[in-house]
């Protein structure tokens, strides 16, 4: 039996929820979805034990707040959209409220940390969160590094830093139509940048620079002349996926700056560099060119370090109580 048949959820979301629920079902007595719904505390303890054991054996973060929160959200969605699953359970609305309260409880430390302008525990350990934006500019301008590394630093310092949206940035050197949503149009005298595919593109207009800063244009032109190619950043002659670009960028930045660093931290190093006296209209302009809201921009600013954006890595260090 399909867990979700509602047209209100996308196929990607349904697949994600279904995978998590089926995994969770294997961890509880009688492999029962009813057990998970009716006994959230015990079901959650089984899940945390499983995720902790996987984390130890696979040596990377699995038992994280976002991961646990996503498992809980899948049960909330099931109770909301799938009355055909466990139909004999009475008081489904009460169960739904219980699970929503549990998710809110899980999320509270993250919210409190953001409000208090504190970084995640993991990010406090990352030396990159201690850098200033000027450190990035100095590295861009002074280091003897491969031109692809300098170009990466340049794209995230000459321009307001976006997410991993340069993963398949097509290069056009004439007036032909782009075949990818994100592209550069490079002429002898200027370079135009258009970003249509980004995380919040359903909320914000395209990120568009009619002409990037001239030093960046010169660097892009020199890079293309040195290595003609179809995309600004490539791996073995092919564009990156978004994930692979993010991974490559993290490794490259860490190599250049000699500290663990990623694109998320760069965004928030930049945000933290903005004066609190910056006019609202200017903050709104910057926010649009970074693909996020002014409220999010202010929430994610902290005094000396940076907070998470797309990929929270906060570790669960104690059991969650319902």
N, C-alpha and C positions, 0 to 999 in steps of 0.2 A: 504494500500500500504506500502510495506517495505521501510524504509528510506534509507537503505544501501543494495546493492546487490553485491558490489565489492568483489572480492577475495583477494584484497590487504590489507584488514583489518581483524584481527582475530575476532572470534565470541565474545570473551570477550570485545574487544574494541567496536564492533558494539553495543552490548547490553548496554554498558556504555553510548555511545553517544546517542542511541535511548531513553534511560530512561530520560536523561537530556533534550533532545529536546522536548519530549512529555510533560514533566513538564513545560518547558518554554512556550510552545504553549498555555497551559491553563491559562497563566498569561497575555496574550496580547489580544487586541480587535479582535473580530471575531475568536479567537483561531486560528490564521493564521500564518503559517510558513513564508508566504510572508512578513507579517508585521515585523517579526524579522529580516529577511534578509535585507529589504529595510530601516528600521528605527532603526539602532543599538542603538542610544542614548536612545530613548524612551523604546526600548525593554530591554535594560540593566537597566534602572531606575526601571522598573516593577520587574525585577529579584532581584535587590538589596533590594527593599522594601519587597518582599516576604521572602528572606533569613534573613533579619533583624528581621522581625516579628517572623519567626520560631525560631531564635536564642533567642529572649526574652522569648518565651513561653516554649522552651525546655531547656533553661539554659545551653547551651554549644555552642562552636564556630561553626557556620555554614557559616556566611558571611565572609569567609576568601579569601585571594588572590588566593590560589590554587583552591578553589572550583569555584570561579567566572571564573578563567582562564580556567578551564576544561569545563565549560558551553560554553565559547566562542570558544574553540577548537572544540567542537562538531559541531558548525555552520560552521566553516572553513572546517571541514571534509565533511560536507554535500555539500557545494559549490564545493568542489574539486572532490568528488567521486560519486555524485548522480545527474547527469544532468536531470534525470527523475522527480526530485522533483522541483515543481514550474518552469516548462520548459519555460513558457512565459516571465520570467524575463530576460530582456536584460542586457548586460554588467555584466555578472556573474563574469568575471575576475576582474572588478573594485570593485564589492561587496566583492569578496574574498580578495583583497588587503586592503580594508577598515577594514575588520574584523581582518586581520593579524596585521595591524597597531594598532588596538585597543588592541589586545592581547599583543603586544609588549609594549604598554603604561602601561598596567596593570602590566606587569612583571618588568618594569624599577626599581621601588623601591627595589625589591628583589635583582636585579642584582647590583644596587648601594651599597646596604648594604653589600653584599658579597665582592665587590671590596674594600670597606672601612674597611673590617674586623670587622663588627659590628654584634652583635647578633640580633635576632628578638626581638620585644617589649615584647612578652610573655616570651621569654627565659630570658630576663633581670630581669623579676620578679621571675624567678625560682632560688632559692638559690643554686641549684645544679650547675648552670653554673659558680658559683664563686669558686668551689672546684678546687684543684689541683689533679693531678693523684696520688700524694703521699698520699693525704687524703683517696683515695680509697684503696690504699695498706695498710695504717695504720688500716683502718676499717676491712679489710680482716684478718689482723694478730692479732688484739687486741680485737675485740668485742666478747663478749659471745653471740653468735647467733646460731640458728639452723643450722645444717650442710648443709641443702639445700640452705640457704641464703649465707653461707660462700662459698659454691661451686659456686654459681652464681657470686659472687665477684671475685672468683679465676679464673673462665673461662674468665672474661673480664679484668683481670689484669696480670695474668701470661702469657696470650696469647694476641696478638694484637686484640683489640676489633672489632668483626664483628657486623653485624646487629642482627636481632632476629633469627639467623640461627641455634640456638641450640634447636629450638622448638620441634623437633622430632629427637633427637640425639640418635640413636640406640646404645645399649651396646652389644658388642660381647666379649666373653671370650675364644673363640677358633678360629680356622681357617675357620669357616663356612662363606658362602657368605652373605653379608648384604642384607636385604630386603628393606632398606631405603637408600636414597642417602647420608644422613649425618650420620656418625657413629663414635664410639670409638671402638678400638680393645684393650682390656685391658688384659695384661699378668702379671705374678707375678712381673716382673721387669720394665715394661714400658707400656706406653699407646700411641697408634697411633690415630690421629684425621684426618678424611676426611670429607670435606664439598663440596658437588657437587651441592646442591640446594641453591643458593643465588641470590640476585637481579641481579647482573651483570655477571652471569655465562655464558651468551652468548658472553661475551667480554673477560673474564679472565679465566685462567685455574683453576682447583679445588684448594681449600684452603687445604693444606696438611701439617701436622706436623708428620713426621715419628715417633717422640718421643716428647711428651710434657715435659715441665720442671718437674724435679723429684718431687718437693713439690706438684705440681698439681696432678701428678700420684698417690702419696701417699694419697692425699685427695679424689680423685675419688675412689681409691681402698677401703678406709675406708668407704666411703659413700655406695658403693655397698655391702660391707660386712654387714653394719648396716641395710640396706634396699635393699635386692635383687630386681631387677626390670629389665625391658626391655629397658627403655629409661632413659637417665640421669635426665631429668626433666619430671615429670609426675603430672597429676591432677586426683585423684581418680583412679589410676591405668592405666590411658590412657595418651598418648602423647598430648601435647598442639597443638593447631593450631598456626600458626605464630602470628596471632593477639592476641590470648589469652596469649601466652607466653610473648609478648611485654607488655601487660597489667599487667601480674603477675610480671614481672621483674621490671616495674616501681614502683609498689606498694612495692615490696620487697626492692628495693634500697632506696626508700624514707624512709622506716621504719628503715633501717640500718644506713643511713647517717643523718636522721632527717631533711632533706630538700627535696623538690620536685626534682626528678631526673629520667632520663630515659636512654635507651641504646644509643640513638642518641647523647645526651649530653656527655655520657661517651666516645664515639668515638672521639668527638671533644675536650674534655678535654685532651685526649691522644695526639691528633695531635698537640694541642697547646703546649704540653710539649716537643715536638721535637725541637732540636736546629736548627736554620736556617743554621748552618754550616754542617748539616748532609749531607754526600756525596749523590749525585744523585742515585748511584747504590743502596745504602742502603734504600733510600726513595722508590725506585721502588720495592725493595724486601718487605718492610713493606706494601706498597700499595697493592701488590698482595695478601698478607696474610690478608688484611682487605677488599679485594674485591672492590677496587676503584682505580681510576687513580691518577697519581702523580699530574696532573694539578688540579684535584678536591681537592686533599689533600692540596695543597698550597692555593687554593682559599678559602677553608673553615677554614684556620687557622686564628685566631685573637689573639690579644695581651693578653687578660686576661679572655675572656669568649668564649662561643662556639656558633656555628651557626647550622642551621637546616640541616638535611641530607635527610631522606626519607619523612618526614611528616612535611611540613611547616605549622606553626600555626599562621602566621601573620594576624592580624585583619585589616579589612577595616575600617578605622576611618573617612573617608570622601567619598562623592560620586565620582565615576569615571567619568571623562569627556572624551567625544570622540572628 
